[in-house]
Amino acid sequence: MAYYISKTINRPFDAVVTDVTLGACNPRFAHEALQVEDKLGVLLPCNVIVRETSDHKVEVASIDPVASMGRTGNPALSSTAEEVHRLLSKVISQIGS
């Protein structure tokens, strides 16, 4: 299982950074998850990276919340992690479209 969600596109780096300036952290989902695991904040997908690849494309990536929240071993987080994964994947897939 990959620990991240990503998309690589052929656009100028600065344009992608402008597109990606999004709040990856969703306060409602974060609050729900923190009610279940009070230290979960260290694993929440609040950061997104933008990097230029060796072939001069641009990759956007974020941690996969299913993988990160799964590290807790707490099955009560599964549905929240899957919903955040779905939403984050949708946003990342739309970058550059």
Rosetta blueprint (number, residue, H / E / L):
1 M L
2 A L
3 Y L
4 Y E
5 I E
6 S E
7 K E
8 T E
9 I E
10 N L
11 R L
12 P L
13 F H
14 D H
15 A H
16 V H
17 V H
18 T H
19 D H
20 V H
21 T L
22 L L
23 G L
24 A L
25 C L
26 N L
27 P H
28 R H
29 F H
30 A H
31 H H
32 E H
33 A H
34 L H
35 Q H
36 V H
37 E L
38 D L
39 K L
40 L H
41 G H
42 V H
43 L H
44 L L
45 P L
46 C L
47 N L
48 V E
49 I E
50 V E
51 R E
52 E E
53 T L
54 S L
55 D L
56 H L
57 K L
58 V E
59 E E
60 V E
61 A E
62 S E
63 I E
64 D L
65 P H
66 V H
67 A H
68 S H
69 M H
70 G H
71 R L
72 T L
73 G L
74 N L
75 P H
76 A H
77 L H
78 S H
79 S H
80 T H
81 A H
82 E H
83 E H
84 V H
85 H H
86 R H
87 L H
88 L H
89 S H
90 K H
91 V H
92 I H
93 S H
94 Q H
95 I L
96 G L
97 S L
